[in-house]
Amino acid sequence: MQELPPLTLVKTWLEVVQLLEIPISIREKRSKLITYYFGSIEQAQIYVEDNDDYNILGV
């Protein structure tokens, strides 16, 4: 099993994918990375939600 990238990096990739100000080529590259590691953007979002202790605290 391959090691997943750091949580902060995954969160950054997810933000980049959603920002329309970022050039499409960069958003596509980040989407491919997310898909490579998680299978889909939705799965990456679930991973972040499940592992982000800061988010769990509601802060």
C-alpha positions, 0 to 999 in steps of 0.5 A: 500500500502506498503512503498518502500525501500529508493532510495539509497538502491534500487540503491545498490540492482540493482548494486549488481544484475549486478555485476558478482563478487558478489556470485550468492546467494546474487544476487538472494536474491537481485533480489527477493527483487527487484521483491517483491517490484517492480515486476521486475528489469526493473520496479525498474530501471524505479523507480530509473530513475524517482526519482533520482534527482541527475541523472536528473541533469545530474551530 
